[in-house]
Every structure is written in structure tokens, then in C-alpha cells.
Amino acid sequence: MAAKSKSSYLAGFLVLPAAAVVVLAMIVPLGYAVVMSLFDFAPGKETAGVFVGLHYYAAFFQDHVALKSLLVTLIFTAAALGLELAIGIGMAVVLAGLPDRLSRILRAVYSMPLLVSPIIVGLIWRYLYDPTFGLVYQWLKAFGLEHFGGLSKPGTALFCVIVADVWQTTPFILLVVTSGLTTVPHEVYEAARIDGAGFWRTLFRITLPMIGKVILLVTLIRGTDAFRVFDIIYALTGGGPANSTLSLSIYAFKQGFEQYRMGYAMAISLITMLVLILLFAPLVKRSSYMEQS
């Protein structure tokens, strides 16, 4: 009994540094953000802040720009995540069917955008979308679509941002799903081939169900990252035109460092976190259930 007690104390002692890091790096900043969201203050003038309670939280739901930024963020997340999953999984399955050497070479080539900073990706695509010299418009002119709005029109700007994001982050899906495909036994495919199962039936009846945990994990990681999007949109459009690409993160940044309303920026950030939890908590629960089963 004494040995068991000593083991418990030792385990607690070993976990203590990690727990301290979690408290200092996550719990304390989160608590600070909650407290400061209850005050009206400017950057660098925290001591002169005026207590406003839950005013900023109520103001968020009366702020048309804030609500539009929430809608833009939801649309961006759904569209980018859906396209990235479809393209990434499709590419992983196709490459898995190619000769091993060719598959590795193509996978390395397709993964290159993942190595580039989102800010740089934004600048690259900004030049690609340039109406005068951009390569995208050179292609569009060949099909008589030179009047495409691109980044300058509210109706097309968000689509252009989504395309740039899909270009950069699809390789992440590709790499993770490829790793998941290596866990599927070849005997299962051999049995399916003997039974006369075609490509699509094998894909939906065998491949996707057997890598379901991997797909769920990559959906969680990429989905939460997409909902917090900032850098690529900031580099491409800065949230414009007419707030058509304004995400919650960019709106919080603008409120805090351009309008000097840090309390409101904190409130927007916390609302972003709460919406994020509501959206992806079911997937986290599902992930836990799959781990236990």
C-alpha cells in the first residue's frame, strides 16, 4: 500500500511541470482575457480602464459588422474544409495506387505549398489575382472571363481567398490521410478485388471507414485552424472589399489595434472561442467514443 502511495506521489510530481506550463500558458491568459473583456480600455492603458460588465458581449450581437464577420468565418470554414478534405483524400487515394517511387515524388511536389508561410502565400496569390499582370487573369482571358471580379469585388473576393487557402493547406490533408492509408491491410483490398468490388465501392465501403479516425482527427485540426483564419486573409484583402472577407480574428484585431477598443477585441476573441467549441465539441466527443470502441 505504501509503495502504491509513493508511486502516486511520484506520478503527480512528474506531471507537475506539464501542469504548470498548461496553467501559465493557457489558463492564466484565458482568465486575463475574460477579465479584460469586462473593461473599456485602450492598448497600454489597462489601469485606466472603465468597468462595463457584459456590455461588449451584448454589443457583439447588435453589431452588424461583427455578425457579418461571423457569417464570413462560417462560410470560409465550411467551404475551405470541405474542399480540402475532398481534394486531399482524393489525392491520397490516387497516389496510393501509383508505383511507390512515383507516388513519393508526386507527394513531395504537392506538399511544397505547406512549407510556405501563410503571409507569403497571401502575397503570392495577391499577385496571381492582379487584373493586369496576374497569371489567373491570363488564364481567364483565354476563356473570355477577363471581367471576373477577383479580389476587388465583394461577390468574388471570398471565393478567391478560399482558393488560395485550399492550395496551401490541402497538402496537410494529403500527408495525414496517406499515413492513415498505410494502416489498411492489403489483404482487405485483395478480398474486395476477388469479390469483384470496383473502385468506388472499395473506396466507400472499405477505405474511408477504415481510416475514419484519421479523417475525424484531420477534420478537427484543420477545422479549428480554418475558423481562426487571419494571416492569409490579412495578406490578401485585409478583410475587404466591403468587409466581404472579414473574419472574426481580423475584426478583433481591427477593433483592438486600429479602433483601440481592446475590451471589445477581447470579447470578440472569447466569442470566437465559444463558437469554435460549440461547432467542434461533437467531433471531439465522437473522437473520444471512437478511441474507446
N, C-alpha and C positions, 0 to 999 in steps of 0.2 A: 504493500500500500504506500509505504514511504517512497519507494522507487518510482511509483506512478506519479506521486505528487511532485517529486523532483523533476520528472520528465515534463510535467505540465508547466512548471515554473521555467524550465529551460526553453520550452517551445514559446512561451509568452515573451521571454527575454529576447529570443531570436527574431520574433515578429515585431518587436517594439520599434526598431529603426524604420521599417517599412511603414508602420502605422503612423509614426511621427512625420514622415515625408508626406503621407496622404493628408494628414491634418494640416500641415503647414502649407502644402502646395494646392490643396483643393478646398478643404473645409473653411479655413480662415479667409481666403479670398472670397469665397461664396458668401460667407457671413458678412464680410465687409461690404460686398455689393448690395446685399439685401438692406443693410442699414443705410447706406448712402443713397439708395433709391428712394428713401423717405425724406430726403432733403433737397432743397433747391440751392445749388452751388455751381460755381464755375471752376475750371481746372486751376489748381494751385491755390484755391481759396476755400478749402474744405472747412476751415474753422469759422468762416463767415456764413456758412450755410444756414438756411431757414427751414425749419421742420414743416413739411407739407403732408405728412402721412401717406395715404394711398392715393393722393391726388394724381400722380403721374400714371398710375395703373388705370385709373378711370379715364384719364385724358387719352390714353392709347386707343381705347375703343371709340373715342369721339374724334380721333384724328384720321381724316380720310387718307392722307398720305401714308400713315402707318398701316392702315388696313390694306391699302393697295400694295405696300411692300410685303405684307404677309401673303397676299394672294400671289404676287410675283414669285416669292420664295417657294410657295407650294407648287406652282406650275413648273418652275425650274427644277425642283427636286424630283417631281413625278416624271417629267419628260426626260431629263438627263439620266436619271437612274434607270428608267425603262429602256431607253436606247442603249445604254452602256451594258446592261445585263443581256439584252437580246444579241447585240453585236459581239460582246466579249465571250459569251457562252458559245455562240455560233462559230466564232473563230477558233476557240479552243477545241471544239469537237472536230472541225475540219482539219486543223493542224495535227490532231492526234491520229488522223487516218493517213497522213503522209509519211513517207520514209523518214526515219528518225533524224538523220543528218539534215535533210531539207527542213524538217519541222523545227529543229533547234535554230537554224539560221533565220528563218522567217519570224520565229518568235522573238529573237533578239532584235531584228529590224523593227517589228511592230511595237516593241517595248520602249523604243527610244523617246517618244514624247513624254513618257513618265519621268524621265530623268531631267526634264526642263522645268524650271521654276514657273508656277502659275502666272506670275507677273510678266515673265518673259514670253510665255505663251500668249498672254493677252496682247502684248506689243506686236508679236509676230502676226497674229490674226487681225490686228488693227490695220496693219499694212496690207494684208491679203484682201481685206474688205475695202481698201481705198478705191473710190469710184473711178479715179483717173489712172492709177498705176497698178492697182491690186490684181493679183492673179485670178481671184474669184470672179471679178468683173470681166476679165479677159475671156474666161470660160463662158460666162453668162452671155456675153455678146455673140458668141458663136451660135447660141440657141435663140437669139433675139430677145433676151431677158435683161438687157442693159439697164432697164428702168427699175430694177429691183431695189427696194429701199435700203437694204443693208443696215448699217448701224445708225443711219441718220433718220430713220422713220420709226415711230413708236410701234407700228404693226409688225415690223420685221426684226427689230433690234434684239429682242429676247431670243428669237429663233437663232440668230447669228451667234449669240453668246452660248446657247446650248450646244451648237455645233462645235464650237471651239473647246468647250468643256468635255464633250464626248470624245473628241480627238485626243485630248490629253489623258483622260482617266480610264478609257476603255482598256488599255493595256494592263491596268491593275486587275480588272476582272479576268482578263485573259490568263494572266500568270497564276492567280489563285485557283481558278477553275481547272487549269491544266494540272496543277498539283493534285486537285481532287480526283481528276480522271485517272491518275496513276494508281489510285486505291481500288478501282473497279477491276475485279478478277477477269482475266482474258477468257477463262472457262465459261463465264456467263455469256459473253458475246459469241463464243463458239456454239453454245447450246442454242442461242437465238438464231444463229445462221442456219443451223441444222433444221430448226423448226420452220424455216422459211420466212422469218421476220425481216421486213425491209428496213431501210434507213430510218424513216420517220417513226415507225413502231418501236424500233430498238431505242431511239432517242428518248421518246416519251414514256416508254414502259420500263426501260432498264437504266439508261444513263442518267437522266435527270433525277429520278427517285433515289438512286444510289449515291448521288452527290448532293442530296437535298440539304444536308447540314452545311456543306461548303457554300452553297448558294445563299442560304439563310444568313450565314456569317458575313459574306461579302456584301449582301444587301444591307445589313446593319451598319457595317463600317462605311460603305460608300454613301448610304442614305443619310446618315448623320453628318457626314462631311459635306454633302451637297447642300443640306439645309443651312449650314453655317457659311455658305459661299460668300467670299468677299473679294479676294485678290484678283481673280480673273475678270470679274465684272468691273472692278475698280479700274483695272488697266485698260479694258476695252471701251467702256462707256461712262464710268463714274456714276452709274445709276440712271443716266438719261437714255434717250431723249424723253422729256416729259414724264420722268420717273417710270418709264416702261420697263426698266431693268433694275429698279431699286430693290435690293434685297434688305431683309431685316438688319443684317450685320452692317451694311453700308449706311442705312438710315440711322442706326445707333451711333456710328462713327460721325456722321454729319451733325447729329444733334449734340454730341459731346465736344467735338473739336472744331466745328465751324459755327454752331449756334451757341456754344458754351453752356449747354444745359446738361451737365454731367448727371444730375439726378434722373432726368428723363432718359438719358442714354443707358444708365444702369437698369432702369425699369424695362426698357425695350429688350435689353440683353437677357434679363431674367424671364421675361415673357417668351422670348425665343427659346430659352432652355425648357420652359414648361411645355410649350407646344411640341418641341422635339421629343420630350418624354412621352407625351400623350400619343404621338404618332408611332413611336418605335417600341414602346413598352410591350405591346402584344407580341412583337417579334422576339424581344428578349425573353418573354415568358415561354414562347414557343421553342426558342433555342434551349432553354433550361429543360423543358419537357423532352426534347429530342435527345439531350445528353443523358437523361435518366433512363430512357427507353432502350 
